[in-house]
Amino acid sequence: NELTTAVLSSDLWTQNSTLKELILTNNKITEVPPQAFVGLTELIRLDLGQNRIGSVESDSFQGLQSLQAVDLSQQTTDSGEAIFVVPALQFTSLPQLQALQWM
């Protein structure tokens, strides 16, 4: 796929509020904007692995109260560098989170 960061718009998810699993691996997503997944209150698994994400905003996962697993692994830039910045308290608002993969 060749999805970009533009696909991560909270407006997109209003019609998919009961979605349980979202797999966006192997795309060209470069960032996770604030409130990117608002409305996906029943989401359990989010896979953003194998993209080009260099940073995640502090409230990117806001409202994902059911989220249990997040995959942010294998992020590289166009030059092949692995650059990844996540705010220290990013995941404290996810009470159900059990698994975080990011290497």
N, CA, C and O of each residue as an XYZ file, in Angstrom:
412
protein
N       0.836     -1.185      0.000
C       0.000      0.000      0.000
C       0.875      1.239      0.000
O       2.080      1.168      0.237
N       0.267      2.344     -0.262
C       1.000      3.598     -0.220
C       0.195      4.669      0.495
O       0.167      5.826      0.076
N      -0.459      4.273      1.577
C      -1.223      5.230      2.363
C      -0.267      6.181      3.057
O       0.817      5.778      3.478
N      -0.662      7.443      3.181
C       0.165      8.443      3.839
C      -0.509      8.912      5.120
O      -1.580      8.431      5.488
N       0.131      9.848      5.783
C      -0.403     10.387      7.032
C      -1.802     10.966      6.843
O      -2.599     10.980      7.781
N      -2.099     11.433      5.658
C      -3.413     12.031      5.388
C      -4.562     11.071      5.701
O      -5.672     11.518      5.989
N      -4.318      9.782      5.650
C      -5.366      8.796      5.929
C      -5.743      8.781      7.415
O      -6.817      8.300      7.777
N      -4.880      9.296      8.260
C      -5.123      9.269      9.699
C      -5.921     10.495     10.140
O      -5.410     11.365     10.846
N      -7.134     10.546      9.727
C      -8.026     11.650     10.063
C      -9.182     11.116     10.889
O      -9.800     10.115     10.526
N      -9.476     11.779     11.996
C     -10.557     11.300     12.861
C     -11.894     11.292     12.128
O     -12.784     10.524     12.493
N     -12.057     12.124     11.108
C     -13.301     12.147     10.337
C     -13.553     10.811      9.649
O     -14.704     10.423      9.448
N     -12.512     10.125      9.297
C     -12.617      8.849      8.597
C     -13.264      7.773      9.463
O     -13.945      6.887      8.948
N     -13.059      7.844     10.742
C     -13.482      6.761     11.631
C     -14.908      6.901     12.150
O     -15.392      5.984     12.814
N     -15.594      7.988     11.884
C     -16.938      8.173     12.427
C     -17.915      7.107     11.942
O     -18.870      6.785     12.649
N     -17.698      6.564     10.769
C     -18.578      5.520     10.237
C     -18.105      4.117     10.610
O     -18.748      3.131     10.251
N     -16.986      4.021     11.329
C     -16.393      2.723     11.664
C     -16.160      2.572     13.158
O     -15.172      1.963     13.570
N     -17.037      3.107     13.960
C     -16.809      3.154     15.401
C     -16.725      1.787     16.071
O     -16.193      1.691     17.178
N     -17.229      0.727     15.444
C     -17.185     -0.605     16.053
C     -15.995     -1.435     15.576
O     -15.903     -2.622     15.890
N     -15.096     -0.825     14.830
C     -13.913     -1.511     14.332
C     -13.089     -2.050     15.499
O     -12.823     -1.321     16.455
N     -12.685     -3.310     15.432
C     -11.915     -3.952     16.500
C     -10.420     -3.985     16.203
O      -9.605     -3.923     17.123
N     -10.056     -4.080     14.931
C      -8.658     -4.221     14.540
C      -8.383     -3.348     13.326
O      -9.132     -3.377     12.350
N      -7.301     -2.568     13.390
C      -6.918     -1.695     12.287
C      -5.466     -1.966     11.939
O      -4.569     -1.732     12.749
N      -5.240     -2.457     10.736
C      -3.894     -2.803     10.294
C      -3.493     -1.867      9.155
O      -4.073     -1.904      8.069
N      -2.506     -1.041      9.419
C      -2.015     -0.078      8.441
C      -0.519     -0.287      8.199
O       0.225      0.682      8.048
N      -0.081     -1.529      8.163
C       1.334     -1.844      7.987
C       1.801     -1.599      6.563
O       1.021     -1.603      5.610
N       3.109     -1.387      6.460
C       3.797     -1.290      5.173
C       3.202     -0.207      4.270
O       2.847     -0.459      3.118
N       3.103      0.997      4.821
C       2.616      2.152      4.074
C       3.656      3.261      4.123
O       4.832      3.006      4.383
N       3.229      4.471      3.876
C       4.133      5.622      3.890
C       3.673      6.659      4.910
O       3.777      7.863      4.676
N       3.174      6.189      6.021
C       2.706      7.066      7.086
C       3.930      7.625      7.815
O       4.791      6.862      8.250
N       4.011      8.948      7.950
C       5.187      9.579      8.544
C       4.960     10.111      9.953
O       5.920     10.354     10.685
N       3.717     10.293     10.335
C       3.419     10.785     11.678
C       2.027     10.336     12.094
O       1.189      9.993     11.260
N       1.802     10.348     13.390
C       0.479     10.043     13.921
C      -0.008     11.347     14.558
O       0.416     11.697     15.660
N      -0.894     12.060     13.868
C      -1.342     13.368     14.359
C      -2.203     13.267     15.616
O      -2.668     12.183     15.968
N      -2.414     14.398     16.293
C      -3.268     14.403     17.488
C      -4.672     13.868     17.171
O      -5.253     14.179     16.131
N      -5.188     13.068     18.085
C      -6.539     12.520     17.994
C      -6.802     11.813     16.663
O      -7.897     11.905     16.107
N      -5.808     11.123     16.172
C      -5.897     10.466     14.859
C      -6.969      9.384     14.799
O      -7.493      9.089     13.724
N      -7.296      8.795     15.933
C      -8.220      7.661     15.919
C      -9.466      7.894     16.773
O     -10.105      6.942     17.219
N      -9.805      9.159     16.997
C     -10.988      9.493     17.790
C     -12.218      8.850     17.152
O     -12.422      8.937     15.942
N     -13.013      8.218     17.969
C     -14.224      7.565     17.468
C     -14.103      6.053     17.419
O     -15.108      5.349     17.326
N     -12.874      5.548     17.482
C     -12.689      4.086     17.448
C     -12.654      3.540     18.871
O     -11.655      2.973     19.313
N     -13.741      3.718     19.558
C     -13.814      3.378     20.979
C     -13.729      1.884     21.261
O     -13.426      1.487     22.386
N     -13.991      1.053     20.263
C     -13.948     -0.398     20.473
C     -12.691     -1.043     19.885
O     -12.558     -2.267     19.893
N     -11.772     -0.224     19.379
C     -10.543     -0.748     18.789
C      -9.706     -1.471     19.825
O      -9.427     -0.926     20.893
N      -9.303     -2.699     19.514
C      -8.511     -3.521     20.423
C      -7.056     -3.603     19.961
O      -6.141     -3.611     20.785
N      -6.844     -3.664     18.646
C      -5.483     -3.813     18.109
C      -5.232     -2.787     17.009
O      -6.036     -2.633     16.090
N      -4.100     -2.088     17.117
C      -3.697     -1.096     16.121
C      -2.293     -1.431     15.654
O      -1.355     -1.431     16.451
N      -2.140     -1.717     14.372
C      -0.844     -2.083     13.807
C      -0.398     -1.025     12.810
O      -0.958     -0.905     11.720
N       0.611     -0.263     13.193
C       1.199      0.767     12.342
C       2.641      0.411     11.981
O       3.421      1.285     11.603
N       2.990     -0.853     12.096
C       4.360     -1.293     11.821
C       4.755     -1.090     10.366
O       3.905     -0.990      9.481
N       6.050     -1.031     10.143
C       6.627     -0.928      8.801
C       6.128      0.291      8.036
O       5.675      0.183      6.896
N       6.217      1.450      8.680
C       5.886      2.711      8.040
C       7.105      3.611      8.119
O       8.234      3.129      8.200
N       6.883      4.894      8.097
C       7.977      5.875      8.170
C       7.710      6.873      9.275
O       8.073      8.045      9.169
N       7.079      6.409     10.331
C       6.681      7.278     11.433
C       7.921      7.711     12.216
O       8.687      6.880     12.703
N       8.099      9.017     12.324
C       9.228      9.554     13.070
C       8.826     10.055     14.443
O       9.665     10.177     15.335
N       7.549     10.346     14.616
C       7.078     10.822     15.913
C       5.591     10.556     16.081
O       4.847     10.374     15.117
N       5.199     10.542     17.329
C       3.798     10.355     17.701
C       3.437     11.509     18.623
O       4.149     11.763     19.595
N       2.361     12.203     18.341
C       1.942     13.332     19.173
C       1.433     12.828     20.528
O       1.051     11.665     20.661
N       1.430     13.705     21.518
C       1.077     13.295     22.879
C      -0.355     12.813     23.025
O      -0.645     12.040     23.939
N      -1.259     13.243     22.157
C      -2.650     12.789     22.266
C      -3.108     12.029     21.017
O      -4.289     12.046     20.673
N      -2.182     11.374     20.354
C      -2.497     10.622     19.133
C      -3.490      9.488     19.373
O      -4.316      9.185     18.512
N      -3.404      8.870     20.537
C      -4.243      7.706     20.822
C      -5.382      8.045     21.784
O      -5.946      7.158     22.425
N      -5.704      9.290     21.878
C      -6.767      9.747     22.780
C      -8.099      9.078     22.448
O      -8.500      9.015     21.285
N      -8.778      8.583     23.477
C     -10.101      7.997     23.306
C     -10.117      6.516     22.998
O     -11.192      5.934     22.850
N      -8.953      5.888     22.896
C      -8.899      4.451     22.574
C      -8.906      3.629     23.868
O      -7.936      2.943     24.190
N     -10.001      3.713     24.587
C     -10.119      3.087     25.899
C     -10.065      1.567     25.876
O      -9.759      0.955     26.899
N     -10.355      0.939     24.736
C     -10.361     -0.523     24.639
C      -9.069     -1.081     24.063
O      -8.889     -2.298     24.017
N      -8.170     -0.210     23.626
C      -6.955     -0.643     22.942
C      -6.075     -1.505     23.841
O      -5.699     -1.096     24.940
N      -5.752     -2.709     23.355
C      -4.929     -3.648     24.110
C      -3.540     -3.837     23.520
O      -2.606     -4.170     24.249
N      -3.383     -3.631     22.200
C      -2.092     -3.874     21.551
C      -1.809     -2.813     20.492
O      -2.673     -2.477     19.682
N      -0.574     -2.288     20.513
C      -0.124     -1.305     19.530
C       1.199     -1.780     18.963
O       2.111     -2.129     19.712
N       1.306     -1.796     17.641
C       2.563     -2.150     16.973
C       3.062     -0.926     16.217
O       2.427     -0.461     15.271
N       4.210     -0.412     16.650
C       4.869      0.721     16.001
C       6.267      0.306     15.530
O       7.143      1.156     15.372
N       6.477     -0.972     15.309
C       7.808     -1.484     14.990
C       8.223     -1.198     13.551
O       7.392     -0.916     12.687
N       9.516     -1.277     13.321
C      10.128     -1.178     11.998
C       9.804      0.107     11.262
O       9.344      0.094     10.121
N      10.054      1.215     11.937
C       9.863      2.528     11.322
C      11.194      3.000     10.750
O      12.194      3.025     11.467
N      11.226      3.369      9.491
C      12.446      3.884      8.872
C      12.128      5.084      7.986
O      11.025      5.205      7.454
N      13.106      5.964      7.838
C      12.961      7.111      6.952
C      13.353      6.686      5.539
O      13.764      5.546      5.323
N      13.228      7.588      4.591
C      13.622      7.295      3.212
C      15.098      6.917      3.106
O      15.490      6.153      2.224
N      15.905      7.457      4.008
C      17.335      7.159      3.972
C      17.682      5.876      4.728
O      18.846      5.481      4.782
N      16.677      5.231      5.307
C      16.900      3.982      6.012
C      17.163      4.131      7.498
O      17.352      3.137      8.199
N      17.179      5.369      7.989
C      17.395      5.605      9.413
C      16.156      5.242     10.218
O      15.028      5.392      9.749
N      16.377      4.771     11.411
C      15.265      4.496     12.316
C      15.198      5.634     13.331
O      16.003      5.689     14.261
N      14.256      6.524     13.156
C      14.085      7.660     14.056
C      12.677      7.578     14.619
O      11.698      7.515     13.876
N      12.591      7.579     15.944
C      11.270      7.433     16.524
C      11.201      8.160     17.854
O      12.002      7.900     18.752
N      10.243      9.072     17.983
C      10.069      9.845     19.209
C       8.646      9.639     19.709
O       7.680      9.858     18.977
N       8.528      9.218     20.960
C       7.221      9.025     21.584
C       7.226      9.775     22.916
O       8.123      9.555     23.730
N       6.258     10.647     23.161
C       6.195     11.346     24.446
C       6.132     10.360     25.611
O       5.498      9.309     25.512
N       6.786     10.704     26.702
C       6.912      9.805     27.844
C       5.577      9.307     28.395
O       5.487      8.152     28.812
N       4.568     10.122     28.408
C       3.286      9.746     28.989
C       2.261      9.323     27.943
O       1.071      9.237     28.248
N       2.692      9.063     26.737
C       1.791      8.764     25.619
C       0.794      7.649     25.929
O      -0.373      7.748     25.548
N       1.220      6.619     26.595
C       0.374      5.431     26.750
C      -0.323      5.343     28.108
O      -1.015      4.362     28.378
N      -0.156      6.332     28.949
C      -0.800      6.282     30.265
C      -2.311      6.434     30.189
O      -3.013      6.071     31.134
N      -2.821      6.957     29.096
C      -4.270      7.141     28.955
C      -4.955      5.935     28.314
O      -6.127      6.004     27.943
N      -4.220      4.834     28.186
C      -4.762      3.613     27.573
C      -4.844      2.521     28.648
O      -3.915      1.727     28.798
N      -5.940      2.481     29.386
C      -6.044      1.585     30.547
C      -6.000      0.098     30.210
O      -5.630     -0.703     31.067
N      -6.361     -0.292     29.008
C      -6.399     -1.711     28.637
C      -5.127     -2.186     27.935
O      -5.004     -3.370     27.621
N      -4.182     -1.281     27.687
C      -2.990     -1.631     26.915
C      -2.183     -2.731     27.598
O      -1.806     -2.615     28.765
N      -1.925     -3.804     26.845
C      -1.173     -4.946     27.351
C       0.112     -5.181     26.581
O       1.068     -5.735     27.123
N       0.147     -4.766     25.319
C       1.316     -5.039     24.468
C       1.671     -3.815     23.637
O       0.810     -3.209     22.999
N       2.950     -3.460     23.655
C       3.467     -2.365     22.859
C       4.727     -2.844     22.156
O       5.703     -3.232     22.799
N       4.696     -2.814     20.857
C       5.844     -3.263     20.071
C       6.371     -2.042     19.314
O       5.615     -1.386     18.598
N       7.662     -1.735     19.468
C       8.186     -0.562     18.785
C       9.625     -0.688     18.320
O      10.218      0.320     17.935
N      10.192     -1.830     18.335
C      11.569     -2.019     17.857
C      11.588     -2.933     16.653
O      12.656     -3.213     16.107
